[in-house]
Amino acid sequence: MPGGRLTQQERRRIAAGLAEGLPYAEIARRLGRPTSTVSREVGRNGGPGGYRPQQAHQETL
């Protein structure tokens, strides 16, 4: 779904990729999204406790 909003499943996959220690470029490749999308998503919804996919998704609803 390039160009659209990230889905909850995509956010979970980003979190899983981060937990595996994958670089943003590899996570993006697996999602079929630009690296900048993953980078911005993590930057907006990260913090001291790390990336929060559930909270990020709730904020888009």
C-alpha distance matrix in Angstrom:
0.0 3.8 6.4 5.9 7.9 8.0 8.9 12.4 11.8 9.9 13.0 15.3 14.1 14.8 18.1 19.0 18.4 20.6 23.2 23.4 24.1 21.3 20.8 17.7 17.1 17.0 14.8 12.2 12.9 12.4 9.0 8.0 8.2 11.3 14.4 15.1 12.2 13.7 17.1 16.8 15.4 18.4 20.8 20.2 20.2 22.7 26.4 29.6 28.2 25.1 21.4 21.1 17.7 19.2 20.9 17.8 15.9 19.1 19.4 16.2 17.6
3.8 0.0 3.8 5.6 8.2 8.7 10.8 14.3 14.0 11.3 13.8 16.5 15.1 14.9 18.5 19.6 18.4 20.2 23.2 23.3 23.4 20.4 19.2 16.0 15.0 15.7 13.9 10.7 11.5 12.1 8.9 6.9 5.9 8.2 11.7 12.2 9.8 11.9 15.0 14.8 14.2 17.2 19.2 18.9 19.6 21.9 25.6 28.9 28.0 24.7 21.2 21.4 18.4 20.4 21.6 18.2 17.0 20.3 20.0 16.9 18.9
6.4 3.8 0.0 3.8 6.9 8.9 11.6 15.2 15.8 13.1 14.9 18.1 17.2 16.5 19.9 21.6 20.5 21.8 24.9 25.4 25.2 22.4 20.9 17.3 16.7 18.0 16.1 12.8 14.3 15.3 12.0 10.3 8.1 9.2 12.5 11.8 9.4 12.4 14.9 13.8 13.6 17.1 18.4 17.7 18.9 21.6 25.1 28.7 28.1 25.0 21.5 21.6 18.9 20.7 21.2 17.7 16.6 19.5 18.7 15.4 17.6
5.9 5.6 3.8 0.0 3.7 6.5 8.8 12.4 13.5 11.5 13.1 16.3 16.2 15.8 18.8 20.7 20.2 21.5 24.3 25.3 25.5 23.0 21.9 18.3 18.4 19.3 16.8 14.0 15.9 16.1 12.4 11.8 9.8 11.6 14.4 13.6 10.4 12.9 15.6 14.1 13.0 16.6 18.1 16.8 17.5 20.5 24.1 27.6 26.8 23.9 20.2 19.7 16.7 18.0 18.6 15.2 13.6 16.3 15.7 12.3 14.0
7.9 8.2 6.9 3.7 0.0 3.7 6.3 9.6 11.4 9.6 10.3 13.7 14.3 13.7 16.2 18.5 18.5 19.4 22.1 23.5 23.7 21.7 20.8 17.3 18.1 19.0 16.0 13.8 16.3 16.2 12.4 12.8 10.6 12.4 14.4 13.3 9.7 11.5 14.2 12.3 10.5 14.0 15.7 14.0 14.3 17.5 20.9 24.4 23.5 20.8 17.1 16.3 13.3 14.5 14.9 11.6 9.9 12.7 12.1 8.8 10.9
8.0 8.7 8.9 6.5 3.7 0.0 3.8 6.7 8.1 6.0 6.7 10.1 10.5 10.1 12.6 14.8 15.0 16.0 18.5 19.9 20.4 18.5 18.1 14.9 16.0 16.4 13.1 11.5 14.2 13.5 9.8 11.2 9.4 11.6 13.0 12.7 8.9 9.4 12.6 11.4 8.8 11.8 14.3 13.0 12.6 15.3 18.9 22.2 20.9 18.1 14.3 13.6 10.4 12.0 13.0 9.8 8.3 11.8 11.9 9.3 11.5
8.9 10.8 11.6 8.8 6.3 3.8 0.0 3.8 5.3 5.1 6.3 8.7 9.8 10.6 12.6 14.2 15.3 16.7 18.5 20.0 21.2 19.6 19.8 17.0 18.2 17.9 14.4 13.5 15.8 14.2 10.7 12.7 11.9 14.7 16.0 16.1 12.4 12.3 15.5 14.7 11.6 14.0 16.8 15.4 14.2 16.8 20.2 23.2 21.3 18.8 15.1 13.6 9.9 10.6 12.5 10.2 7.5 10.8 12.1 9.7 10.8
12.4 14.3 15.2 12.4 9.6 6.7 3.8 0.0 3.8 5.4 5.1 6.3 8.7 9.9 10.7 12.4 14.3 15.4 16.6 18.5 20.1 19.1 19.9 17.5 19.3 18.6 14.9 15.0 17.3 15.3 12.3 15.1 14.4 17.1 17.7 17.9 14.3 13.3 16.3 15.7 12.1 13.7 16.7 15.3 13.2 15.5 18.6 21.3 18.9 16.7 13.2 11.1 7.3 7.4 10.0 8.7 5.9 9.0 11.2 9.9 10.7
11.8 14.0 15.8 13.5 11.4 8.1 5.3 3.8 0.0 3.8 5.4 5.0 6.2 8.7 9.8 10.4 12.2 14.2 15.2 16.5 18.4 17.2 18.5 16.5 17.9 16.6 13.0 13.4 15.2 12.6 10.1 13.2 13.4 16.5 17.1 18.2 14.8 13.4 16.7 16.9 13.5 14.7 18.1 17.4 15.3 17.0 20.2 22.6 20.0 17.5 14.1 12.7 9.0 9.8 13.0 11.7 9.5 12.7 14.9 13.6 14.4
9.9 11.3 13.1 11.5 9.6 6.0 5.1 5.4 3.8 0.0 3.8 5.4 4.9 6.2 8.7 9.7 10.4 12.3 14.1 15.2 16.5 14.8 15.4 13.1 14.4 13.4 9.8 9.8 11.9 9.9 7.0 10.1 9.8 12.8 13.3 14.4 11.2 9.8 13.3 13.7 10.7 12.1 15.5 15.2 13.7 15.3 18.8 21.4 19.4 16.4 12.9 12.3 8.9 11.0 13.4 11.2 9.9 13.6 14.9 13.4 15.1
13.0 13.8 14.9 13.1 10.3 6.7 6.3 5.1 5.4 3.8 0.0 3.8 5.4 5.0 6.3 8.6 9.8 10.6 12.4 14.3 15.3 14.3 14.9 12.6 14.8 14.3 10.5 11.1 13.9 12.2 9.8 12.9 11.8 14.0 13.7 14.2 11.0 9.0 11.9 12.0 8.5 9.3 12.8 12.3 10.2 11.8 15.2 17.8 15.8 12.9 9.3 8.6 5.2 7.8 10.0 8.0 7.5 11.2 12.4 11.7 13.8
15.3 16.5 18.1 16.3 13.7 10.1 8.7 6.3 5.0 5.4 3.8 0.0 3.8 5.4 5.0 6.2 8.6 9.8 10.5 12.4 14.3 13.8 15.3 13.9 16.1 14.8 11.1 12.7 15.0 12.6 11.0 14.6 14.3 16.6 16.1 17.2 14.3 11.8 14.5 15.2 11.7 11.6 15.2 15.1 12.4 13.2 16.2 18.2 15.5 12.9 9.8 8.9 5.9 7.9 11.0 10.2 9.6 12.7 14.7 14.5 16.0
14.1 15.1 17.2 16.2 14.3 10.5 9.8 8.7 6.2 4.9 5.4 3.8 0.0 3.8 5.4 4.9 6.1 8.5 9.7 10.5 12.3 11.1 12.8 11.5 13.2 11.4 7.9 9.8 11.6 8.9 8.0 11.8 12.0 14.5 13.9 15.7 13.3 10.5 13.6 15.0 12.1 11.9 15.7 16.3 14.2 14.6 17.8 19.8 17.4 14.3 11.4 11.6 9.0 11.6 14.4 13.0 12.6 16.1 17.6 17.0 18.8
14.8 14.9 16.5 15.8 13.7 10.1 10.6 9.9 8.7 6.2 5.0 5.4 3.8 0.0 3.8 5.4 5.1 6.2 8.6 9.9 10.6 9.3 10.2 8.5 10.9 10.0 6.3 8.2 11.0 9.5 8.4 11.8 11.0 12.6 11.3 12.7 10.6 7.4 10.0 11.6 9.0 8.3 12.1 13.1 11.3 11.5 14.8 17.0 15.1 11.7 8.7 9.9 8.0 11.5 13.4 11.5 12.2 15.7 16.5 16.1 18.6
18.1 18.5 19.9 18.8 16.2 12.6 12.6 10.7 9.8 8.7 6.3 5.0 5.4 3.8 0.0 3.8 5.4 5.1 6.2 8.7 9.8 10.0 11.6 10.8 13.7 12.7 9.4 11.8 14.4 12.7 12.1 15.6 14.8 16.2 14.5 15.6 13.7 10.3 12.0 13.5 10.5 8.8 12.5 13.4 10.8 10.2 12.9 14.5 12.1 9.0 6.5 7.5 6.6 9.9 11.9 11.1 12.2 15.2 16.3 16.8 19.0
19.0 19.6 21.6 20.7 18.5 14.8 14.2 12.4 10.4 9.7 8.6 6.2 4.9 5.4 3.8 0.0 3.8 5.4 5.0 6.3 8.7 8.9 11.5 11.6 14.0 11.9 9.1 12.2 13.9 11.6 11.9 15.5 15.6 17.4 15.8 17.7 15.9 12.5 14.5 16.5 13.8 12.2 15.9 17.1 14.6 13.7 16.2 17.3 14.7 11.8 10.0 11.0 9.9 12.6 15.2 14.6 15.1 18.1 19.7 19.9 21.8
18.4 18.4 20.5 20.2 18.5 15.0 15.3 14.3 12.2 10.4 9.8 8.6 6.1 5.1 5.4 3.8 0.0 3.8 5.4 5.1 6.3 5.4 7.9 8.3 10.5 8.3 5.9 9.5 11.1 9.3 10.4 13.6 13.7 14.9 12.9 15.2 14.1 10.6 12.4 15.0 13.1 11.4 14.9 16.7 15.0 13.9 16.6 17.9 15.9 12.5 10.8 12.8 11.9 15.2 17.3 16.0 16.9 20.2 21.2 21.1 23.5
20.6 20.2 21.8 21.5 19.4 16.0 16.7 15.4 14.2 12.3 10.6 9.8 8.5 6.2 5.1 5.4 3.8 0.0 3.8 5.3 5.0 5.6 7.4 8.0 11.1 10.1 8.0 11.2 13.5 12.5 13.1 16.1 15.4 15.9 13.3 14.9 14.2 10.4 11.1 13.7 12.0 9.4 12.5 14.7 12.9 11.1 13.3 14.4 12.7 9.3 8.3 11.0 11.2 14.7 16.1 15.0 16.7 19.7 20.3 20.8 23.5
23.2 23.2 24.9 24.3 22.1 18.5 18.5 16.6 15.2 14.1 12.4 10.5 9.7 8.6 6.2 5.0 5.4 3.8 0.0 3.8 5.4 7.6 10.4 11.7 14.5 12.9 11.0 14.4 16.3 14.7 15.6 18.9 18.6 19.5 17.0 18.7 17.8 14.0 14.8 17.2 15.2 12.4 15.5 17.4 15.0 12.9 14.5 14.7 12.4 9.7 9.5 11.7 12.2 15.1 16.9 16.6 18.1 20.8 21.9 22.7 25.0
23.4 23.3 25.4 25.3 23.5 19.9 20.0 18.5 16.5 15.2 14.3 12.4 10.5 9.9 8.7 6.3 5.1 5.3 3.8 0.0 3.8 5.6 9.2 11.3 13.4 11.0 10.1 13.8 14.8 13.2 15.0 18.1 18.4 19.2 16.8 19.1 18.6 14.9 15.9 18.8 17.2 14.7 17.7 20.0 18.0 16.0 17.8 18.1 16.1 13.2 12.9 15.2 15.2 18.2 20.3 19.6 20.8 23.8 24.9 25.4 27.6
24.1 23.4 25.2 25.5 23.7 20.4 21.2 20.1 18.4 16.5 15.3 14.3 12.3 10.6 9.8 8.7 6.3 5.0 5.4 3.8 0.0 3.8 6.5 9.3 11.6 10.1 9.8 13.3 14.6 13.9 15.7 18.4 18.0 18.2 15.2 17.3 17.5 13.8 14.0 17.2 16.2 13.4 15.9 18.7 17.2 14.9 16.5 16.8 15.6 12.5 12.6 15.6 16.1 19.5 20.9 19.9 21.7 24.7 25.2 25.7 28.4
21.3 20.4 22.4 23.0 21.7 18.5 19.6 19.1 17.2 14.8 14.3 13.8 11.1 9.3 10.0 8.9 5.4 5.6 7.6 5.6 3.8 0.0 3.8 6.5 8.1 6.3 6.5 9.9 10.9 10.6 12.6 15.0 14.8 14.9 12.1 14.8 15.1 11.6 12.2 15.7 15.0 12.9 15.6 18.4 17.4 15.7 17.9 18.9 17.8 14.4 13.6 16.5 16.2 19.8 21.4 19.8 21.2 24.5 24.9 24.9 27.7
20.8 19.2 20.9 21.9 20.8 18.1 19.8 19.9 18.5 15.4 14.9 15.3 12.8 10.2 11.6 11.5 7.9 7.4 10.4 9.2 6.5 3.8 0.0 3.8 5.4 5.5 6.5 8.7 10.1 11.1 12.7 14.3 13.4 12.7 9.4 11.9 12.9 9.8 9.7 13.5 13.6 11.7 13.7 16.9 16.7 15.1 17.4 18.8 18.4 14.8 13.9 17.1 17.0 20.8 21.8 19.7 21.4 24.8 24.7 24.5 27.6
17.7 16.0 17.3 18.3 17.3 14.9 17.0 17.5 16.5 13.1 12.6 13.9 11.5 8.5 10.8 11.6 8.3 8.0 11.7 11.3 9.3 6.5 3.8 0.0 3.8 5.5 5.1 6.0 8.5 10.0 10.5 11.9 10.3 9.3 6.0 8.3 9.1 6.2 6.4 10.1 10.3 9.2 11.3 14.1 14.3 13.5 16.4 18.4 18.2 14.4 12.7 15.6 15.1 18.9 19.7 17.2 18.8 22.2 21.8 21.3 24.5
17.1 15.0 16.7 18.4 18.1 16.0 18.2 19.3 17.9 14.4 14.8 16.1 13.2 10.9 13.7 14.0 10.5 11.1 14.5 13.4 11.6 8.1 5.4 3.8 0.0 3.8 5.5 5.1 6.1 8.7 9.9 10.2 9.1 7.9 5.0 8.5 9.9 8.1 8.7 12.2 12.9 12.5 14.4 17.1 17.6 17.1 20.1 22.2 22.0 18.2 16.3 19.1 18.1 21.8 22.8 20.1 21.2 24.8 24.4 23.4 26.6
17.0 15.7 18.0 19.3 19.0 16.4 17.9 18.6 16.6 13.4 14.3 14.8 11.4 10.0 12.7 11.9 8.3 10.1 12.9 11.0 10.1 6.3 5.5 5.5 3.8 0.0 3.8 5.3 5.0 6.2 8.6 9.7 10.0 10.1 8.1 11.7 12.2 9.8 11.4 14.8 14.6 14.0 16.5 19.1 18.9 18.3 21.2 23.1 22.2 18.5 16.6 19.1 17.9 21.4 23.1 20.6 21.4 25.1 25.3 24.3 27.1
14.8 13.9 16.1 16.8 16.0 13.1 14.4 14.9 13.0 9.8 10.5 11.1 7.9 6.3 9.4 9.1 5.9 8.0 11.0 10.1 9.8 6.5 6.5 5.1 5.5 3.8 0.0 3.8 5.5 5.2 6.3 8.6 8.5 9.4 7.8 10.9 10.2 7.4 9.8 12.8 11.8 11.4 14.4 16.5 15.9 15.6 18.8 20.9 19.7 16.0 13.7 15.7 14.2 17.7 19.5 17.1 17.7 21.4 21.8 20.8 23.5
12.2 10.7 12.8 14.0 13.8 11.5 13.5 15.0 13.4 9.8 11.1 12.7 9.8 8.2 11.8 12.2 9.5 11.2 14.4 13.8 13.3 9.9 8.7 6.0 5.1 5.3 3.8 0.0 3.8 5.4 5.0 5.9 4.9 5.8 5.1 8.3 7.6 6.1 8.9 11.4 11.0 11.7 14.3 16.0 16.2 16.6 20.1 22.6 21.8 18.0 15.3 17.1 15.3 18.7 20.1 17.2 17.6 21.3 21.3 19.8 22.6
12.9 11.5 14.3 15.9 16.3 14.2 15.8 17.3 15.2 11.9 13.9 15.0 11.6 11.0 14.4 13.9 11.1 13.5 16.3 14.8 14.6 10.9 10.1 8.5 6.1 5.0 5.5 3.8 0.0 3.8 5.4 5.0 6.3 7.4 7.6 11.2 10.9 9.9 12.4 15.1 14.8 15.4 18.0 19.8 19.9 20.2 23.6 26.0 25.0 21.2 18.7 20.5 18.4 21.7 23.4 20.6 20.7 24.5 24.7 23.0 25.6
12.4 12.1 15.3 16.1 16.2 13.5 14.2 15.3 12.6 9.9 12.2 12.6 8.9 9.5 12.7 11.6 9.3 12.5 14.7 13.2 13.9 10.6 11.1 10.0 8.7 6.2 5.2 5.4 3.8 0.0 3.8 5.6 7.8 10.2 10.4 13.7 12.6 11.0 14.0 16.5 15.3 15.8 18.9 20.4 19.8 20.1 23.5 25.7 24.2 20.6 17.9 19.3 16.9 19.9 22.1 19.7 19.4 23.2 23.9 22.3 24.5
9.0 8.9 12.0 12.4 12.4 9.8 10.7 12.3 10.1 7.0 9.8 11.0 8.0 8.4 12.1 11.9 10.4 13.1 15.6 15.0 15.7 12.6 12.7 10.5 9.9 8.6 6.3 5.0 5.4 3.8 0.0 3.8 5.3 8.6 9.6 12.2 10.3 9.2 12.8 14.5 13.0 14.3 17.4 18.3 17.8 18.8 22.4 24.9 23.4 19.9 16.8 17.6 14.9 17.6 19.7 17.1 16.4 20.2 20.8 18.9 21.1
8.0 6.9 10.3 11.8 12.8 11.2 12.7 15.1 13.2 10.1 12.9 14.6 11.8 11.8 15.6 15.5 13.6 16.1 18.9 18.1 18.4 15.0 14.3 11.9 10.2 9.7 8.6 5.9 5.0 5.6 3.8 0.0 3.8 7.0 9.2 11.8 10.3 10.5 13.8 15.3 14.6 16.3 19.0 19.9 20.0 21.2 24.8 27.6 26.5 22.8 19.7 20.7 18.0 20.7 22.5 19.5 18.8 22.5 22.8 20.5 22.7
8.2 5.9 8.1 9.8 10.6 9.4 11.9 14.4 13.4 9.8 11.8 14.3 12.0 11.0 14.8 15.6 13.7 15.4 18.6 18.4 18.0 14.8 13.4 10.3 9.1 10.0 8.5 4.9 6.3 7.8 5.3 3.8 0.0 3.8 6.4 8.3 6.6 7.6 10.7 11.8 11.5 13.6 15.8 16.7 17.3 18.7 22.3 25.3 24.6 21.0 17.8 18.9 16.5 19.4 20.6 17.3 17.0 20.7 20.4 18.2 20.8
11.3 8.2 9.2 11.6 12.4 11.6 14.7 17.1 16.5 12.8 14.0 16.6 14.5 12.6 16.2 17.4 14.9 15.9 19.5 19.2 18.2 14.9 12.7 9.3 7.9 10.1 9.4 5.8 7.4 10.2 8.6 7.0 3.8 0.0 3.8 5.3 5.4 7.1 9.0 10.3 11.2 13.1 14.6 15.9 17.2 18.3 21.8 24.9 24.6 21.0 18.1 19.8 18.0 21.2 21.9 18.4 18.7 22.3 21.4 19.4 22.5
14.4 11.7 12.5 14.4 14.4 13.0 16.0 17.7 17.1 13.3 13.7 16.1 13.9 11.3 14.5 15.8 12.9 13.3 17.0 16.8 15.2 12.1 9.4 6.0 5.0 8.1 7.8 5.1 7.6 10.4 9.6 9.2 6.4 3.8 0.0 3.8 5.4 5.4 6.2 8.7 10.0 10.9 12.3 14.3 15.6 16.0 19.3 22.1 22.1 18.4 16.0 18.3 17.1 20.6 21.1 17.8 18.9 22.4 21.5 20.1 23.4
15.1 12.2 11.8 13.6 13.3 12.7 16.1 17.9 18.2 14.4 14.2 17.2 15.7 12.7 15.6 17.7 15.2 14.9 18.7 19.1 17.3 14.8 11.9 8.3 8.5 11.7 10.9 8.3 11.2 13.7 12.2 11.8 8.3 5.3 3.8 0.0 3.8 5.5 4.9 6.0 8.4 9.9 10.2 12.0 14.0 14.9 18.0 21.1 21.6 18.1 15.7 17.8 16.9 20.2 20.1 16.6 18.0 21.2 19.7 18.4 21.9
12.2 9.8 9.4 10.4 9.7 8.9 12.4 14.3 14.8 11.2 11.0 14.3 13.3 10.6 13.7 15.9 14.1 14.2 17.8 18.6 17.5 15.1 12.9 9.1 9.9 12.2 10.2 7.6 10.9 12.6 10.3 10.3 6.6 5.4 5.4 3.8 0.0 3.8 5.5 5.3 6.1 8.7 9.9 10.6 12.1 13.7 17.2 20.5 20.5 17.1 14.1 15.5 14.0 17.1 17.2 13.6 14.5 17.8 16.6 15.0 18.3
13.7 11.9 12.4 12.9 11.5 9.4 12.3 13.3 13.4 9.8 9.0 11.8 10.5 7.4 10.3 12.5 10.6 10.4 14.0 14.9 13.8 11.6 9.8 6.2 8.1 9.8 7.4 6.1 9.9 11.0 9.2 10.5 7.6 7.1 5.4 5.5 3.8 0.0 3.8 5.5 5.1 6.2 8.5 10.0 10.6 11.4 14.9 18.0 17.6 14.0 11.1 13.0 11.8 15.3 15.7 12.5 13.8 17.3 16.5 15.6 18.9
17.1 15.0 14.9 15.6 14.2 12.6 15.5 16.3 16.7 13.3 11.9 14.5 13.6 10.0 12.0 14.5 12.4 11.1 14.8 15.9 14.0 12.2 9.7 6.4 8.7 11.4 9.8 8.9 12.4 14.0 12.8 13.8 10.7 9.0 6.2 4.9 5.5 3.8 0.0 3.8 5.5 5.4 6.1 8.6 10.1 10.2 13.3 16.3 16.7 13.2 11.1 13.7 13.5 17.0 16.7 13.7 15.8 18.9 17.5 17.1 20.7
16.8 14.8 13.8 14.1 12.3 11.4 14.7 15.7 16.9 13.7 12.0 15.2 15.0 11.6 13.5 16.5 15.0 13.7 17.2 18.8 17.2 15.7 13.5 10.1 12.2 14.8 12.8 11.4 15.1 16.5 14.5 15.3 11.8 10.3 8.7 6.0 5.3 5.5 3.8 0.0 3.8 5.5 5.0 6.0 8.4 9.7 12.8 16.3 16.9 13.9 11.4 13.2 13.0 16.1 15.2 11.8 14.0 16.7 14.8 14.3 18.1
15.4 14.2 13.6 13.0 10.5 8.8 11.6 12.1 13.5 10.7 8.5 11.7 12.1 9.0 10.5 13.8 13.1 12.0 15.2 17.2 16.2 15.0 13.6 10.3 12.9 14.6 11.8 11.0 14.8 15.3 13.0 14.6 11.5 11.2 10.0 8.4 6.1 5.1 5.5 3.8 0.0 3.8 5.5 5.3 6.1 8.0 11.6 15.1 14.9 11.9 8.8 10.0 9.3 12.4 11.8 8.4 10.5 13.4 12.1 11.7 15.3
18.4 17.2 17.1 16.6 14.0 11.8 14.0 13.7 14.7 12.1 9.3 11.6 11.9 8.3 8.8 12.2 11.4 9.4 12.4 14.7 13.4 12.9 11.7 9.2 12.5 14.0 11.4 11.7 15.4 15.8 14.3 16.3 13.6 13.1 10.9 9.9 8.7 6.2 5.4 5.5 3.8 0.0 3.8 5.5 5.2 5.2 8.8 12.0 11.9 8.6 6.0 8.5 9.0 12.4 11.9 9.3 12.1 14.8 13.8 14.3 17.7
20.8 19.2 18.4 18.1 15.7 14.3 16.8 16.7 18.1 15.5 12.8 15.2 15.7 12.1 12.5 15.9 14.9 12.5 15.5 17.7 15.9 15.6 13.7 11.3 14.4 16.5 14.4 14.3 18.0 18.9 17.4 19.0 15.8 14.6 12.3 10.2 9.9 8.5 6.1 5.0 5.5 3.8 0.0 3.8 5.7 5.5 8.0 11.4 12.5 9.9 8.3 10.7 11.9 14.9 13.5 11.0 14.2 16.3 14.5 15.2 18.9
20.2 18.9 17.7 16.8 14.0 13.0 15.4 15.3 17.4 15.2 12.3 15.1 16.3 13.1 13.4 17.1 16.7 14.7 17.4 20.0 18.7 18.4 16.9 14.1 17.1 19.1 16.5 16.0 19.8 20.4 18.3 19.9 16.7 15.9 14.3 12.0 10.6 10.0 8.6 6.0 5.3 5.5 3.8 0.0 3.8 5.9 8.4 12.2 13.0 10.9 8.9 9.8 10.8 13.1 11.0 8.4 11.6 13.3 11.0 12.0 15.6
20.2 19.6 18.9 17.5 14.3 12.6 14.2 13.2 15.3 13.7 10.2 12.4 14.2 11.3 10.8 14.6 15.0 12.9 15.0 18.0 17.2 17.4 16.7 14.3 17.6 18.9 15.9 16.2 19.9 19.8 17.8 20.0 17.3 17.2 15.6 14.0 12.1 10.6 10.1 8.4 6.1 5.2 5.7 3.8 0.0 3.8 6.7 10.3 10.1 8.2 5.8 6.1 7.5 9.8 7.9 5.9 9.5 11.1 9.7 11.3 14.6
22.7 21.9 21.6 20.5 17.5 15.3 16.8 15.5 17.0 15.3 11.8 13.2 14.6 11.5 10.2 13.7 13.9 11.1 12.9 16.0 14.9 15.7 15.1 13.5 17.1 18.3 15.6 16.6 20.2 20.1 18.8 21.2 18.7 18.3 16.0 14.9 13.7 11.4 10.2 9.7 8.0 5.2 5.5 5.9 3.8 0.0 3.7 7.1 7.3 5.0 4.1 6.3 8.9 11.5 10.0 9.0 12.6 14.2 13.1 15.0 18.1
26.4 25.6 25.1 24.1 20.9 18.9 20.2 18.6 20.2 18.8 15.2 16.2 17.8 14.8 12.9 16.2 16.6 13.3 14.5 17.8 16.5 17.9 17.4 16.4 20.1 21.2 18.8 20.1 23.6 23.5 22.4 24.8 22.3 21.8 19.3 18.0 17.2 14.9 13.3 12.8 11.6 8.8 8.0 8.4 6.7 3.7 0.0 3.8 5.4 5.1 6.5 8.3 11.7 13.6 11.7 11.6 15.3 16.2 15.1 17.5 20.4
29.6 28.9 28.7 27.6 24.4 22.2 23.2 21.3 22.6 21.4 17.8 18.2 19.8 17.0 14.5 17.3 17.9 14.4 14.7 18.1 16.8 18.9 18.8 18.4 22.2 23.1 20.9 22.6 26.0 25.7 24.9 27.6 25.3 24.9 22.1 21.1 20.5 18.0 16.3 16.3 15.1 12.0 11.4 12.2 10.3 7.1 3.8 0.0 3.8 5.5 8.6 10.3 14.0 15.7 14.0 14.6 18.2 18.8 18.1 20.8 23.4
28.2 28.0 28.1 26.8 23.5 20.9 21.3 18.9 20.0 19.4 15.8 15.5 17.4 15.1 12.1 14.7 15.9 12.7 12.4 16.1 15.6 17.8 18.4 18.2 22.0 22.2 19.7 21.8 25.0 24.2 23.4 26.5 24.6 24.6 22.1 21.6 20.5 17.6 16.7 16.9 14.9 11.9 12.5 13.0 10.1 7.3 5.4 3.8 0.0 3.8 6.9 7.9 11.6 13.0 12.0 13.2 16.4 17.1 17.1 19.8 22.0
25.1 24.7 25.0 23.9 20.8 18.1 18.8 16.7 17.5 16.4 12.9 12.9 14.3 11.7 9.0 11.8 12.5 9.3 9.7 13.2 12.5 14.4 14.8 14.4 18.2 18.5 16.0 18.0 21.2 20.6 19.9 22.8 21.0 21.0 18.4 18.1 17.1 14.0 13.2 13.9 11.9 8.6 9.9 10.9 8.2 5.0 5.1 5.5 3.8 0.0 3.8 6.4 9.6 12.0 11.5 11.7 14.8 16.4 16.3 18.4 21.0
21.4 21.2 21.5 20.2 17.1 14.3 15.1 13.2 14.1 12.9 9.3 9.8 11.4 8.7 6.5 10.0 10.8 8.3 9.5 12.9 12.6 13.6 13.9 12.7 16.3 16.6 13.7 15.3 18.7 17.9 16.8 19.7 17.8 18.1 16.0 15.7 14.1 11.1 11.1 11.4 8.8 6.0 8.3 8.9 5.8 4.1 6.5 8.6 6.9 3.8 0.0 3.8 6.3 9.3 9.1 8.6 11.5 13.5 13.6 15.2 17.9
21.1 21.4 21.6 19.7 16.3 13.6 13.6 11.1 12.7 12.3 8.6 8.9 11.6 9.9 7.5 11.0 12.8 11.0 11.7 15.2 15.6 16.5 17.1 15.6 19.1 19.1 15.7 17.1 20.5 19.3 17.6 20.7 18.9 19.8 18.3 17.8 15.5 13.0 13.7 13.2 10.0 8.5 10.7 9.8 6.1 6.3 8.3 10.3 7.9 6.4 3.8 0.0 3.8 5.7 5.6 6.1 8.7 10.2 10.9 12.9 15.1
17.7 18.4 18.9 16.7 13.3 10.4 9.9 7.3 9.0 8.9 5.2 5.9 9.0 8.0 6.6 9.9 11.9 11.2 12.2 15.2 16.1 16.2 17.0 15.1 18.1 17.9 14.2 15.3 18.4 16.9 14.9 18.0 16.5 18.0 17.1 16.9 14.0 11.8 13.5 13.0 9.3 9.0 11.9 10.8 7.5 8.9 11.7 14.0 11.6 9.6 6.3 3.8 0.0 3.8 5.5 5.0 6.1 8.6 10.0 11.0 12.9
19.2 20.4 20.7 18.0 14.5 12.0 10.6 7.4 9.8 11.0 7.8 7.9 11.6 11.5 9.9 12.6 15.2 14.7 15.1 18.2 19.5 19.8 20.8 18.9 21.8 21.4 17.7 18.7 21.7 19.9 17.6 20.7 19.4 21.2 20.6 20.2 17.1 15.3 17.0 16.1 12.4 12.4 14.9 13.1 9.8 11.5 13.6 15.7 13.0 12.0 9.3 5.7 3.8 0.0 3.8 5.4 5.2 6.2 8.7 10.2 11.1
20.9 21.6 21.2 18.6 14.9 13.0 12.5 10.0 13.0 13.4 10.0 11.0 14.4 13.4 11.9 15.2 17.3 16.1 16.9 20.3 20.9 21.4 21.8 19.7 22.8 23.1 19.5 20.1 23.4 22.1 19.7 22.5 20.6 21.9 21.1 20.1 17.2 15.7 16.7 15.2 11.8 11.9 13.5 11.0 7.9 10.0 11.7 14.0 12.0 11.5 9.1 5.6 5.5 3.8 0.0 3.8 5.4 5.1 6.3 8.9 10.3
17.8 18.2 17.7 15.2 11.6 9.8 10.2 8.7 11.7 11.2 8.0 10.2 13.0 11.5 11.1 14.6 16.0 15.0 16.6 19.6 19.9 19.8 19.7 17.2 20.1 20.6 17.1 17.2 20.6 19.7 17.1 19.5 17.3 18.4 17.8 16.6 13.6 12.5 13.7 11.8 8.4 9.3 11.0 8.4 5.9 9.0 11.6 14.6 13.2 11.7 8.6 6.1 5.0 5.4 3.8 0.0 3.8 5.5 5.3 6.8 9.4
15.9 17.0 16.6 13.6 9.9 8.3 7.5 5.9 9.5 9.9 7.5 9.6 12.6 12.2 12.2 15.1 16.9 16.7 18.1 20.8 21.7 21.2 21.4 18.8 21.2 21.4 17.7 17.6 20.7 19.4 16.4 18.8 17.0 18.7 18.9 18.0 14.5 13.8 15.8 14.0 10.5 12.1 14.2 11.6 9.5 12.6 15.3 18.2 16.4 14.8 11.5 8.7 6.1 5.2 5.4 3.8 0.0 3.8 5.4 5.3 6.9
19.1 20.3 19.5 16.3 12.7 11.8 10.8 9.0 12.7 13.6 11.2 12.7 16.1 15.7 15.2 18.1 20.2 19.7 20.8 23.8 24.7 24.5 24.8 22.2 24.8 25.1 21.4 21.3 24.5 23.2 20.2 22.5 20.7 22.3 22.4 21.2 17.8 17.3 18.9 16.7 13.4 14.8 16.3 13.3 11.1 14.2 16.2 18.8 17.1 16.4 13.5 10.2 8.6 6.2 5.1 5.5 3.8 0.0 3.8 5.4 5.4
19.4 20.0 18.7 15.7 12.1 11.9 12.1 11.2 14.9 14.9 12.4 14.7 17.6 16.5 16.3 19.7 21.2 20.3 21.9 24.9 25.2 24.9 24.7 21.8 24.4 25.3 21.8 21.3 24.7 23.9 20.8 22.8 20.4 21.4 21.5 19.7 16.6 16.5 17.5 14.8 12.1 13.8 14.5 11.0 9.7 13.1 15.1 18.1 17.1 16.3 13.6 10.9 10.0 8.7 6.3 5.3 5.4 3.8 0.0 3.8 5.6
16.2 16.9 15.4 12.3 8.8 9.3 9.7 9.9 13.6 13.4 11.7 14.5 17.0 16.1 16.8 19.9 21.1 20.8 22.7 25.4 25.7 24.9 24.5 21.3 23.4 24.3 20.8 19.8 23.0 22.3 18.9 20.5 18.2 19.4 20.1 18.4 15.0 15.6 17.1 14.3 11.7 14.3 15.2 12.0 11.3 15.0 17.5 20.8 19.8 18.4 15.2 12.9 11.0 10.2 8.9 6.8 5.3 5.4 3.8 0.0 3.8
17.6 18.9 17.6 14.0 10.9 11.5 10.8 10.7 14.4 15.1 13.8 16.0 18.8 18.6 19.0 21.8 23.5 23.5 25.0 27.6 28.4 27.7 27.6 24.5 26.6 27.1 23.5 22.6 25.6 24.5 21.1 22.7 20.8 22.5 23.4 21.9 18.3 18.9 20.7 18.1 15.3 17.7 18.9 15.6 14.6 18.1 20.4 23.4 22.0 21.0 17.9 15.1 12.9 11.1 10.3 9.4 6.9 5.4 5.6 3.8 0.0
